[in-house]
């Protein structure tokens, strides 16, 4: 059972579509809990244990969605950096070494480069 939970968690963390779907589900659940806890469930949440449990679960949903969003942002920045470096490498390794130097051997200004 624990192995299954770990594999599902790894799948959610690694796959962008499932990670964003999980964030959406968690945020919708937290919003529904806030609405329900503030309206028709408010009389049942007078008992301190129920109150703490209910709002703790709501906070857990919100915090989990926030952490997934931060993880998604970090992975997006890593992917963007990787793509930028690959693009820079392809632009620099384009096979035009003669175009990067001026006639006298000095480096050409950036606006003169192709």
C-alpha positions as CSV (number, residue, x, y, z in Angstrom):
1,X,0.0,0.0,0.0
2,X,2.8,2.4,0.9
3,X,4.6,1.6,-2.3
4,X,1.5,2.4,-4.3
5,X,1.1,5.8,-2.5
6,X,4.8,6.6,-3.2
7,X,4.4,5.7,-6.9
8,X,1.3,7.8,-7.3
9,X,3.0,10.8,-5.5
10,X,6.0,10.5,-7.8
11,X,3.8,10.4,-10.8
12,X,1.9,13.6,-9.7
13,X,5.2,15.4,-8.9
14,X,6.8,14.5,-12.2
15,X,3.9,14.9,-14.7
16,X,2.8,18.5,-15.3
17,X,-0.7,17.7,-16.3
18,X,-1.5,15.5,-13.3
19,X,0.3,18.0,-11.0
20,X,-1.9,20.9,-12.3
21,X,-5.0,18.7,-12.1
22,X,-4.2,17.9,-8.5
23,X,-3.7,21.6,-7.7
24,X,-7.0,22.4,-9.2
25,X,-8.8,19.6,-7.3
26,X,-7.2,20.6,-4.0
27,X,-8.1,24.3,-4.4
28,X,-11.7,23.5,-5.4
29,X,-12.0,21.2,-2.4
30,X,-10.5,23.9,-0.1
31,X,-12.9,26.5,-1.4
32,X,-15.9,24.2,-1.0
33,X,-14.7,23.5,2.6
34,X,-14.4,27.2,3.3
35,X,-17.9,27.8,2.0
36,X,-19.4,24.9,3.8
37,X,-17.6,25.6,7.1
38,X,-18.7,29.2,7.0
39,X,-22.4,28.5,6.3
40,X,-24.3,25.3,7.0
41,X,-21.5,23.4,8.8
42,X,-20.8,26.2,11.2
43,X,-23.1,24.9,14.0
44,X,-21.4,21.5,13.9
45,X,-18.0,23.0,14.2
46,X,-18.6,24.5,17.7
47,X,-16.8,21.5,19.3
48,X,-13.1,22.4,19.5
49,X,-11.9,19.0,18.2
50,X,-14.2,19.1,15.1
51,X,-13.3,22.7,14.5
52,X,-9.5,22.0,14.6
53,X,-9.9,18.9,12.5
54,X,-12.1,20.5,9.8
55,X,-10.0,23.6,9.4
56,X,-6.8,21.7,9.7
57,X,-7.8,19.5,6.7
58,X,-8.9,22.7,4.8
59,X,-5.5,24.2,5.6
60,X,-3.7,21.0,4.6
61,X,-5.5,21.1,1.2
62,X,-4.5,24.7,0.7
63,X,-0.9,24.2,1.8
64,X,-0.5,21.2,-0.5
65,X,-1.8,23.1,-3.5
66,X,0.6,25.9,-2.7
67,X,3.6,23.6,-2.4
68,X,2.6,21.9,-5.7
69,X,2.4,25.3,-7.3
70,X,5.9,26.2,-6.0
71,X,7.3,22.9,-7.3
72,X,5.6,23.6,-10.7
73,X,7.2,27.0,-10.8
74,X,10.7,25.6,-10.0
75,X,10.4,22.9,-12.7
76,X,9.2,25.5,-15.2
77,X,12.2,27.7,-14.5
78,X,14.6,24.8,-14.8
79,X,13.0,23.8,-18.2
80,X,13.1,27.4,-19.4
81,X,16.8,27.7,-18.5
82,X,17.6,24.3,-20.2
83,X,15.8,25.4,-23.3
84,X,17.5,28.8,-23.3
85,X,20.9,27.2,-23.0
86,X,20.1,24.8,-25.8
87,X,19.0,27.7,-28.0
88,X,22.1,29.6,-27.2
89,X,24.2,26.6,-28.1
90,X,22.5,26.1,-31.4
91,X,22.8,29.8,-32.2
92,X,26.5,29.9,-31.4
93,X,27.3,26.5,-33.0
94,X,25.5,27.5,-36.3
95,X,28.7,27.0,-38.3
96,X,29.5,30.6,-39.0
97,X,32.8,31.2,-37.3
98,X,34.0,33.7,-40.0
99,X,30.9,35.9,-39.4
100,X,31.7,36.6,-35.8
101,X,35.0,38.3,-36.5
102,X,35.6,41.5,-38.4
103,X,38.1,41.8,-41.3
104,X,41.0,42.8,-39.0
105,X,40.5,39.8,-36.7
106,X,38.7,41.7,-33.9
107,X,35.3,40.6,-32.7
108,X,32.4,42.2,-34.7
109,X,29.9,44.3,-32.8
110,X,26.8,42.5,-31.7
111,X,24.6,44.3,-34.2
112,X,26.8,43.1,-37.1
113,X,26.5,39.4,-36.1
114,X,23.9,37.3,-38.0
